[in-house]
Amino acid sequence: MGKSWGGTREGSGRKAIPEKYKKKGFTFQLTDEDIKFIESFEGKNRSDSLRTMIETYKKMKKQIVFSSDE
């Protein structure tokens, strides 16, 4: 009688993350003032706060570029 458990299963395991959503780790040296500034942005942790800060900057930069075109 053969075993019916164990082994690989179709569709099991971690799903692949699209390239545009993958994150890379980096190390930075920042002052306490820089860290406090990053933490002042909304986020679960410093990395999330930094991403929020970058997105805010990108939106502001687009608005500046659009307003200078007029």
N, CA, C and O atoms as CSV, one atom per row, in Angstrom:
chain,resi,resn,atom,element,x,y,z
A,1,MET,N,N,0.836,-1.172,0.000
A,1,MET,CA,C,0.000,0.000,0.000
A,1,MET,C,C,0.891,1.250,0.000
A,1,MET,O,O,1.762,1.385,0.860
A,2,GLY,N,N,0.678,2.173,-0.970
A,2,GLY,CA,C,1.505,3.362,-1.103
A,2,GLY,C,C,1.078,4.471,-0.155
A,2,GLY,O,O,-0.084,4.566,0.239
A,3,LYS,N,N,2.032,5.293,0.196
A,3,LYS,CA,C,1.725,6.437,1.067
A,3,LYS,C,C,1.068,7.534,0.237
A,3,LYS,O,O,1.446,7.760,-0.912
A,4,SER,N,N,0.094,8.207,0.815
A,4,SER,CA,C,-0.609,9.269,0.094
A,4,SER,C,C,-0.330,10.645,0.692
A,4,SER,O,O,-1.058,11.596,0.404
A,5,TRP,N,N,0.697,10.769,1.507
A,5,TRP,CA,C,1.011,12.057,2.093
A,5,TRP,C,C,2.493,12.380,1.853
A,5,TRP,O,O,3.305,11.499,1.570
A,6,GLY,N,N,2.812,13.668,1.976
A,6,GLY,CA,C,4.199,14.092,1.797
A,6,GLY,C,C,4.515,14.414,0.353
A,6,GLY,O,O,3.710,14.160,-0.543
A,7,GLY,N,N,5.673,14.967,0.135
A,7,GLY,CA,C,6.103,15.290,-1.222
A,7,GLY,C,C,5.628,16.672,-1.656
A,7,GLY,O,O,4.969,17.382,-0.897
A,8,THR,N,N,5.970,17.041,-2.886
A,8,THR,CA,C,5.611,18.360,-3.399
A,8,THR,C,C,4.169,18.366,-3.899
A,8,THR,O,O,3.635,17.342,-4.326
A,9,ARG,N,N,3.568,19.521,-3.835
A,9,ARG,CA,C,2.202,19.692,-4.309
A,9,ARG,C,C,2.162,20.845,-5.298
A,9,ARG,O,O,2.853,21.845,-5.102
A,10,GLU,N,N,1.393,20.731,-6.326
A,10,GLU,CA,C,1.210,21.788,-7.325
A,10,GLU,C,C,0.656,23.039,-6.650
A,10,GLU,O,O,-0.322,22.964,-5.905
A,11,GLY,N,N,1.280,24.193,-6.911
A,11,GLY,CA,C,0.791,25.473,-6.386
A,11,GLY,C,C,1.173,25.769,-4.948
A,11,GLY,O,O,0.772,26.799,-4.405
A,12,SER,N,N,1.940,24.888,-4.323
A,12,SER,CA,C,2.313,25.146,-2.927
A,12,SER,C,C,3.567,26.020,-2.874
A,12,SER,O,O,4.264,26.191,-3.874
A,13,GLY,N,N,3.830,26.553,-1.722
A,13,GLY,CA,C,5.033,27.352,-1.527
A,13,GLY,C,C,4.779,28.837,-1.684
A,13,GLY,O,O,3.673,29.274,-1.999
A,14,ARG,N,N,5.826,29.589,-1.457
A,14,ARG,CA,C,5.750,31.045,-1.525
A,14,ARG,C,C,5.567,31.481,-2.978
A,14,ARG,O,O,6.231,30.967,-3.878
A,15,LYS,N,N,4.673,32.418,-3.192
A,15,LYS,CA,C,4.425,32.938,-4.538
A,15,LYS,C,C,5.510,33.961,-4.904
A,15,LYS,O,O,6.024,34.665,-4.035
A,16,ALA,N,N,5.845,34.033,-6.170
A,16,ALA,CA,C,6.880,34.959,-6.647
A,16,ALA,C,C,6.398,36.402,-6.501
A,16,ALA,O,O,5.229,36.703,-6.742
A,17,ILE,N,N,7.307,37.284,-6.106
A,17,ILE,CA,C,7.005,38.710,-5.976
A,17,ILE,C,C,7.452,39.399,-7.263
A,17,ILE,O,O,8.588,39.207,-7.697
A,18,PRO,N,N,6.579,40.200,-7.881
A,18,PRO,CA,C,6.996,40.927,-9.086
A,18,PRO,C,C,8.195,41.846,-8.790
A,18,PRO,O,O,8.290,42.407,-7.698
A,19,GLU,N,N,9.095,41.997,-9.747
A,19,GLU,CA,C,10.322,42.787,-9.573
A,19,GLU,C,C,10.047,44.179,-9.004
A,19,GLU,O,O,10.784,44.643,-8.134
A,20,LYS,N,N,8.993,44.851,-9.484
A,20,LYS,CA,C,8.764,46.232,-9.049
A,20,LYS,C,C,8.374,46.335,-7.578
A,20,LYS,O,O,8.401,47.432,-7.020
A,21,TYR,N,N,8.010,45.219,-6.931
A,21,TYR,CA,C,7.631,45.232,-5.520
A,21,TYR,C,C,8.724,44.680,-4.612
A,21,TYR,O,O,8.593,44.739,-3.390
A,22,LYS,N,N,9.792,44.148,-5.184
A,22,LYS,CA,C,10.879,43.612,-4.367
A,22,LYS,C,C,11.632,44.753,-3.702
A,22,LYS,O,O,11.770,45.833,-4.277
A,23,LYS,N,N,12.118,44.514,-2.493
A,23,LYS,CA,C,12.851,45.530,-1.746
A,23,LYS,C,C,14.260,45.026,-1.482
A,23,LYS,O,O,14.480,43.828,-1.302
A,24,LYS,N,N,15.211,45.952,-1.460
A,24,LYS,CA,C,16.602,45.626,-1.158
A,24,LYS,C,C,16.990,46.334,0.137
A,24,LYS,O,O,16.501,47.425,0.429
A,25,GLY,N,N,17.852,45.719,0.890
A,25,GLY,CA,C,18.330,46.321,2.122
A,25,GLY,C,C,19.561,47.180,1.875
A,25,GLY,O,O,20.430,46.822,1.080
A,26,PHE,N,N,19.629,48.303,2.556
A,26,PHE,CA,C,20.774,49.206,2.491
A,26,PHE,C,C,21.113,49.667,3.892
A,26,PHE,O,O,20.257,49.673,4.776
A,27,THR,N,N,22.352,50.051,4.093
A,27,THR,CA,C,22.790,50.574,5.377
A,27,THR,C,C,23.198,52.028,5.190
A,27,THR,O,O,23.952,52.358,4.274
A,28,PHE,N,N,22.693,52.900,6.068
A,28,PHE,CA,C,23.002,54.320,6.007
A,28,PHE,C,C,23.473,54.787,7.372
A,28,PHE,O,O,23.072,54.241,8.400
A,29,GLN,N,N,24.320,55.794,7.373
A,29,GLN,CA,C,24.716,56.445,8.614
A,29,GLN,C,C,23.998,57.794,8.638
A,29,GLN,O,O,24.211,58.633,7.764
A,30,LEU,N,N,23.149,57.994,9.640
A,30,LEU,CA,C,22.347,59.209,9.744
A,30,LEU,C,C,22.497,59.813,11.133
A,30,LEU,O,O,22.806,59.116,12.100
A,31,THR,N,N,22.274,61.109,11.213
A,31,THR,CA,C,22.304,61.779,12.514
A,31,THR,C,C,20.992,61.512,13.246
A,31,THR,O,O,20.013,61.072,12.643
A,32,ASP,N,N,20.983,61.778,14.538
A,32,ASP,CA,C,19.751,61.637,15.322
A,32,ASP,C,C,18.653,62.542,14.763
A,32,ASP,O,O,17.479,62.170,14.744
A,33,GLU,N,N,19.044,63.728,14.310
A,33,GLU,CA,C,18.080,64.668,13.736
A,33,GLU,C,C,17.441,64.085,12.467
A,33,GLU,O,O,16.235,64.221,12.260
A,34,ASP,N,N,18.252,63.436,11.623
A,34,ASP,CA,C,17.723,62.799,10.408
A,34,ASP,C,C,16.732,61.686,10.757
A,34,ASP,O,O,15.676,61.570,10.136
A,35,ILE,N,N,17.084,60.867,11.758
A,35,ILE,CA,C,16.211,59.772,12.173
A,35,ILE,C,C,14.889,60.321,12.693
A,35,ILE,O,O,13.828,59.793,12.359
A,36,LYS,N,N,14.938,61.360,13.497
A,36,LYS,CA,C,13.700,61.964,14.026
A,36,LYS,C,C,12.838,62.499,12.893
A,36,LYS,O,O,11.614,62.378,12.928
A,37,PHE,N,N,13.477,63.092,11.885
A,37,PHE,CA,C,12.730,63.611,10.728
A,37,PHE,C,C,12.038,62.471,9.986
A,37,PHE,O,O,10.862,62.587,9.641
A,38,ILE,N,N,12.743,61.379,9.737
A,38,ILE,CA,C,12.157,60.216,9.063
A,38,ILE,C,C,10.997,59.667,9.886
A,38,ILE,O,O,9.943,59.342,9.339
A,39,GLU,N,N,11.188,59.564,11.192
A,39,GLU,CA,C,10.150,59.029,12.073
A,39,GLU,C,C,8.933,59.949,12.163
A,39,GLU,O,O,7.864,59.514,12.592
A,40,SER,N,N,9.082,61.216,11.763
A,40,SER,CA,C,7.945,62.138,11.818
A,40,SER,C,C,6.920,61.841,10.723
A,40,SER,O,O,5.795,62.339,10.780
A,41,PHE,N,N,7.295,61.040,9.735
A,41,PHE,CA,C,6.374,60.654,8.669
A,41,PHE,C,C,5.609,59.405,9.102
A,41,PHE,O,O,6.093,58.603,9.901
A,42,GLU,N,N,4.410,59.264,8.556
A,42,GLU,CA,C,3.556,58.130,8.884
A,42,GLU,C,C,4.205,56.827,8.422
A,42,GLU,O,O,4.770,56.758,7.330
A,43,GLY,N,N,4.120,55.803,9.257
A,43,GLY,CA,C,4.656,54.498,8.885
A,43,GLY,C,C,4.731,53.570,10.078
A,43,GLY,O,O,4.751,54.015,11.226
A,44,LYS,N,N,4.774,52.272,9.797
A,44,LYS,CA,C,4.844,51.255,10.856
A,44,LYS,C,C,6.225,51.222,11.498
A,44,LYS,O,O,6.362,50.899,12.678
A,45,ASN,N,N,7.251,51.559,10.713
A,45,ASN,CA,C,8.633,51.529,11.183
A,45,ASN,C,C,9.425,52.555,10.370
A,45,ASN,O,O,8.853,53.254,9.533
A,46,ARG,N,N,10.712,52.650,10.606
A,46,ARG,CA,C,11.523,53.663,9.904
A,46,ARG,C,C,11.548,53.435,8.400
A,46,ARG,O,O,11.485,54.396,7.634
A,47,SER,N,N,11.637,52.193,7.966
A,47,SER,CA,C,11.661,51.913,6.528
A,47,SER,C,C,10.359,52.357,5.875
A,47,SER,O,O,10.365,52.969,4.807
A,48,ASP,N,N,9.257,52.044,6.519
A,48,ASP,CA,C,7.951,52.436,5.992
A,48,ASP,C,C,7.814,53.958,5.995
A,48,ASP,O,O,7.282,54.534,5.046
A,49,SER,N,N,8.289,54.606,7.050
A,49,SER,CA,C,8.251,56.075,7.125
A,49,SER,C,C,9.100,56.703,6.025
A,49,SER,O,O,8.708,57.707,5.430
A,50,LEU,N,N,10.260,56.113,5.756
A,50,LEU,CA,C,11.134,56.617,4.701
A,50,LEU,C,C,10.470,56.482,3.333
A,50,LEU,O,O,10.568,57.387,2.503
A,51,ARG,N,N,9.787,55.343,3.092
A,51,ARG,CA,C,9.056,55.171,1.832
A,51,ARG,C,C,7.942,56.211,1.713
A,51,ARG,O,O,7.712,56.744,0.628
A,52,THR,N,N,7.250,56.506,2.815
A,52,THR,CA,C,6.209,57.533,2.817
A,52,THR,C,C,6.816,58.893,2.478
A,52,THR,O,O,6.246,59.652,1.694
A,53,MET,N,N,7.970,59.199,3.069
A,53,MET,CA,C,8.643,60.464,2.807
A,53,MET,C,C,9.035,60.569,1.333
A,53,MET,O,O,8.869,61.627,0.726
A,54,ILE,N,N,9.545,59.500,0.763
A,54,ILE,CA,C,9.950,59.506,-0.649
A,54,ILE,C,C,8.734,59.705,-1.550
A,54,ILE,O,O,8.795,60.491,-2.495
A,55,GLU,N,N,7.632,59.006,-1.275
A,55,GLU,CA,C,6.411,59.164,-2.079
A,55,GLU,C,C,5.874,60.586,-1.978
A,55,GLU,O,O,5.429,61.151,-2.977
A,56,THR,N,N,5.910,61.170,-0.785
A,56,THR,CA,C,5.471,62.553,-0.597
A,56,THR,C,C,6.333,63.497,-1.429
A,56,THR,O,O,5.813,64.402,-2.081
A,57,TYR,N,N,7.638,63.290,-1.408
A,57,TYR,CA,C,8.557,64.118,-2.192
A,57,TYR,C,C,8.267,63.990,-3.686
A,57,TYR,O,O,8.238,64.993,-4.400
A,58,LYS,N,N,8.051,62.761,-4.163
A,58,LYS,CA,C,7.777,62.546,-5.588
A,58,LYS,C,C,6.514,63.293,-6.017
A,58,LYS,O,O,6.488,63.908,-7.083
A,59,LYS,N,N,5.466,63.240,-5.187
A,59,LYS,CA,C,4.216,63.938,-5.509
A,59,LYS,C,C,4.437,65.448,-5.544
A,59,LYS,O,O,3.950,66.132,-6.445
A,60,MET,N,N,5.173,65.963,-4.560
A,60,MET,CA,C,5.455,67.402,-4.513
A,60,MET,C,C,6.279,67.831,-5.723
A,60,MET,O,O,6.031,68.890,-6.300
A,61,LYS,N,N,7.246,67.022,-6.103
A,61,LYS,CA,C,8.102,67.354,-7.243
A,61,LYS,C,C,7.285,67.415,-8.533
A,61,LYS,O,O,7.501,68.299,-9.362
A,62,LYS,N,N,6.343,66.475,-8.708
A,62,LYS,CA,C,5.471,66.501,-9.886
A,62,LYS,C,C,4.644,67.779,-9.916
A,62,LYS,O,O,4.478,68.381,-10.976
A,63,GLN,N,N,4.121,68.201,-8.764
A,63,GLN,CA,C,3.320,69.419,-8.693
A,63,GLN,C,C,4.159,70.632,-9.054
A,63,GLN,O,O,3.675,71.536,-9.737
A,64,ILE,N,N,5.392,70.668,-8.612
A,64,ILE,CA,C,6.284,71.793,-8.921
A,64,ILE,C,C,6.575,71.827,-10.413
A,64,ILE,O,O,6.553,72.896,-11.023
A,65,VAL,N,N,6.849,70.669,-11.009
A,65,VAL,CA,C,7.156,70.595,-12.438
A,65,VAL,C,C,5.939,71.033,-13.252
A,65,VAL,O,O,6.078,71.788,-14.215
A,66,PHE,N,N,4.759,70.569,-12.875
A,66,PHE,CA,C,3.537,70.949,-13.596
A,66,PHE,C,C,3.271,72.446,-13.460
A,66,PHE,O,O,2.862,73.084,-14.430
A,67,SER,N,N,3.493,73.014,-12.289
A,67,SER,CA,C,3.202,74.437,-12.095
A,67,SER,C,C,4.228,75.321,-12.817
A,67,SER,O,O,3.902,76.449,-13.186
A,68,SER,N,N,5.430,74.847,-13.022
A,68,SER,CA,C,6.433,75.651,-13.730
A,68,SER,C,C,6.243,75.599,-15.236
A,68,SER,O,O,6.780,76.440,-15.957
A,69,ASP,N,N,5.465,74.597,-15.735
A,69,ASP,CA,C,5.188,74.492,-17.163
A,69,ASP,C,C,4.164,75.528,-17.630
A,69,ASP,O,O,4.068,75.812,-18.824
A,70,GLU,N,N,3.415,76.082,-16.711
A,70,GLU,CA,C,2.344,77.027,-17.082
A,70,GLU,C,C,2.861,78.377,-17.458
A,70,GLU,O,O,2.078,79.267,-17.790
